[in-house]
Amino acid sequence: MSDRPQNEEPRSISEAAADWLVLIRAGEMTEQEKLDYIHWLKESPEHIREILELVNLEQLLRETHAEPSESETPADEASKVIDLAMPTGK
């Protein structure tokens, strides 16, 4: 990710997943950051698992502060994060 010094790696998969989720939620990813995210997801099924766990946790926290939306489920939220990794017309 662009805000992390090149020689500094995340301490854990959880930390890296949290960094990616923050960047995704900010909505201003560069094309290079999108490619880096896709590469990171492809490195290990554990990376995908961790992102999905964070998205589910995020949804649970959101539900504790408001009425759950009947039209959007945690699976819908997870698909938004994973959809970023799907190639678009290439």
N, C-alpha and C positions, 0 to 999 in steps of 0.2 A: 504494500500500500504506500502511497506517496508520502503520507505524513510520518512514516516510520523510517528512521535512518537505515540505510542499506545493510549495515552490518549488525543491526539489532533485530533479533528474531523474537517472536512472542514466547513467553515462558511456557505456554500450554496451548493445546488445541482450543480449549474453552476461551482463552484470552483472544486468540486469533479470530474465532467465530464471533465473539462479541465486537471486536474491532470491525469486522466486515459488516455485521448487522447495523452498527452505528453509521457506517459509511453509506450503506444501502438506504437506510431510513432518512438520511440527510438529503437524498435525492439528487445529488450532484456528482455522480461518478463519471470520471473521464472514461474514454474508450479503453485506455490502457488499464485502468483500475478494473473495468468489467472483465477484460481478458485475464488479468491477474486473479480475479475472483473465480472465474471459470477454471483456471489452472489449479487453484487451491482446492476447489471442490473435487476435481478429478484425481488429486493426489491420493485420496484415501476415503473409503466409505465412512470412516470416523468423522471426517470433516462435515460431510452431509448430515450425518446423525446429530452432530453438535449444533449445527445451524437449525435443524428441525426442532431440537429440544429447546433452544432459545426462543424460537418463534412460538412454540406451544406455551412456554412460560410467560412470554410477553402477552399472549392472548389471555391466559389465566389471570394475570395481574390486571389487565384491562377489564375483565369481567367482574373483578371484585370492586371496581369503582363505578360501574355502570351496568345497566341492563344488557345482557347478552343480545346481540343482534341475531335474529332468526335467519337472516339471509346470508350471514357470513360465519363460517365455522373455523376452528383452528386449521383444518386441512386447507381451507381457502387461503388463509394467511400464509401457510407454508408454501403453497404453490406459487405465490407471488415471489418469494425469495428464490425458489428453485427455477422458476421460469427465466430468470435472469441468465441462468446458465445454458439455456437452450439456444442454439445457433439461430440467427435470424437471417434467412435468405442467403446464406453463404454456401 
